[in-house]
Amino acid sequence: MLDGSELYALDISGAAFTKACGGPCTEGCVTLARIGDDAWALGDSKRPDAQPLRFTTEELDAAGIDPARFGLNV
């Protein structure tokens, strides 16, 4: 499993972030992108300049975040 320093060393400049909304996305949404085999970046569309947080698939699962809700496969 990747550790935090390895996750944040990954280049995400070309990552394709997608939104998952539980309702109207008028105030912004959580965004998610796969950035590696076992690596994800989680962003906030309301704060596009903020650095996305990074997680392993196991960490996303523990947090209850399902990539399928974003149209992404694990």
C-alpha angles and dihedrals in degrees: 000000000000118000127219096268091051092048093051091046091063116104110241098173091112097038117133108222120201129193129235115197130184090197140348112346095219095122099039137272144234112266128205134192133179107236100173144351092289100010136098137179119214118200142172119237090206089061105038092164093056116101110253117242116243130222142172118239089255091053092048089051092049089052091051094246111144115198088205088071086064093047090255129128124226 
